[in-house]
Amino acid sequence: MLLAGWLTTSCTLLVGNQAESLDLAALQADEGYVVGTFTTVEQFDDGTTVILLDAPEVHYQVKIVPVPPRLQLNPRIMVEAETGPAFFAVKLSAGPHRIERLSIVGGNATWYAGVDHAVDVQPGGITYVGDIRFQIDSEQGWLGTHLWKVLTTTVHEDRELLDRLMRTRFPGEIPNVRLALARAEAEATGRPFEMQMKPAAAVEGK
């Protein structure tokens, strides 16, 4: 049972290299724009599935790196977890890239899981890589906490969702978008989570 609707969600997106526009004239010859959406759902042991909403203490980091890796800072896409579907638009070097890891940071812990999807950035154009959907399987832990166990990633074409969120981000622009859905690089998309605890902040005076 899905307990959250698509149209009732809002999105907050913080991206270090978030594109300020989709103006093709602003691109170098070896650059291209990549656009898409992220959706995250959590599935519990009882089969209930919920779009993750109303969790402002949590954020996501998705690493996109060129293939082969180059001597440069890796772009990071950071999506706030108080969102439902979130639109992203980034300017990247042309050629193949890999979405290699999802980090979920919240409270005093960070969870890591592999993603293993590849995208091809078109030079001088705009590439739509799809709605990258993260499904997190979890179970009820101690003190009412949720323990994340396995991440499964899938990619779906959802141009209606893309167009709606893209118009909100870039009102007045009607870009010509090329379809090139991200592809899974491994047959099995399920990845176990690794958790890294962070020390609690020191209390002043103690």
N, C-alpha and C positions, 0 to 999 in steps of 0.2 A: 504494500500500500504506500503510495507516494503522498507525503503529508505537506507538500509545499508546491504552490503553483508557479509557473514560469513568469506570468505577468505581474505577480505581486512582489518580485524581487527587485532590488536596486544593486548597484555595483560601485565599489571603490577600487581603483586600480592605481598602484604606485609602481612606476617603472623607471629605472635609472636612465634608460635611453628611449623612453616613450616618444614616439613620433609626434611632433607638434602639428603636423598636417600630413596629407597624403599627396602633396605637390610633387609630381614627377620631375619638375625642373630643379628641385632641390637635391636630387640624387646625383652622386658621382657615377661614372660609367660602370663601376664594379659594385654598385649598391642596389638594394631593392627593399621594398616595404613588405613586411609580413603581418597579416591581420588574422584574427581568429577569436575564439571565445574559450573560456574555461568554465566547466561546471563540475562541482564536487558534490557527491551524494554519500551518505553514510548508511550502510546496511547492518542491522543488528541480527543477533542470533535467531530472533523470532521471525525474521523475514521482513520486518518493517524497514522501509527505505525513506530517508529524509534528505532533502536538499539542505546543505549546511547553511544556516542563517544565524544571525544574532549571536556571533561569537567574536566580539571586537578585540579580545585579548589574543587572538590567534591570527597569524598571517602565513602565507605560503611563499616559497621561493622556488621558481622553476629555472633550471640552468639550461641555456641554449648555447651550444659551442660549435664552432666550425669544424668540418672534417676535411683534412686532418687538422688537429689543434694548431693554433697559431700563437705567436708570442704577443698576446694582447689580453686585456681584461675581458673576462667572460661576461656577456650581458646577463643580467638576472631579471626575471619577471617576478614581481611581488604582488600577490593578490590578497586583499584583506578577506578574512573568513566571515565577516558579517554579510557577505554577498551571496547572491545566487549566481546565475551566469554572469561572467565578467568579460568585457571586450578588451582586447589588447592590440596595439599597433606598434611595431618596432621597425627601425631601419637597421639592416644587417648587410654584411658583405655578401655578394652573390655567390651561389654555389651551394653544396650540400651542408646541412647542419644537423646536429643531433640534440634532441631534448633528453637530457641524461639523468636528471634527478629532481625529485620533489622533496622539499624540506618543509615541514610544518612546525612552526615555532609557537609555543604557547605555554604560559605559566612558567614553570622551572624546568622544562624539558623541550628537546627538539627531536622530532621523528624524521627519519630519512627512509626513502625507498627509491629504487630504480624506476625509470620510466621507459627508456628504450624505444623512442619514436624518432623518425628522421623526417626532415623537411628539405625541400629544394627551393632556394631563394632565387627568383627570376631577376636578372639584371634589368634595371630601368623600369620595373613594373611593380605591381601589387599582387602578392600571392596570398590566397586564402587557404589556410591549412586545416580548417574545420573547427568543430566544437570538440575540444580535448576534454574528455569526461573522466574524472577520477572517482572510482568507487572504492570507498574505504570500508572493509569489513571489520566490525568491532564487537566487543562483548562487554557486559557490565562488570566493572571491577569493584574494588573495595571503596567504601565511602561514597558510592554513587558515581564514581568516575568511569569513563569509557576507555577501554584499552584498544588501541588500533592494532590490528593483526596483519592484514594483507591489503595491498593496494592493487587494483586492477585498472588499467587504462585502456580506453577505447576512443576511437575518433569517428565522429558523425558529421555528415553534411547537413547544416541547418542554416540556409541562407536567410530565412525569415528572422531568426534570432540575430544573425550577423548584421543584417540591414537595420534592424531596430536599434541595436546598441551602437552601431557605427554612426547612424544619423544623430544619436544623442551626443556622441563624442565629437563628431565633425559636422555640425549642422551646416547646410548649404553646399556641402561637397557631395558629388555623385561620382565616385571613382569607378574606373573599369577594373574589376577584380578578376584575376585568373585563378581557377580552381586547381589546387594541387594538394589534396588531403595528406596530412602526415601519415606515414606508414610505420607499422610496427616492425621492428628489426628482429624480433624473436617470436616464435610461435606462441609461447605462454606469456601472457601479460601480467599474471599475478606475481607480486613481489612482496616478500615479508618486510615489515617495518623494523628498523633499528632505532632504539631510543637512546638519547644521550641526555643525562641529567645535568642541569646547571645549578651551581650553588645559589641558595636563596640570598637576596640582597641583605646586607647587614643593616640591623636596626640601629638608628642613631642613639648613641649613649650606651650601647652594649658592646 
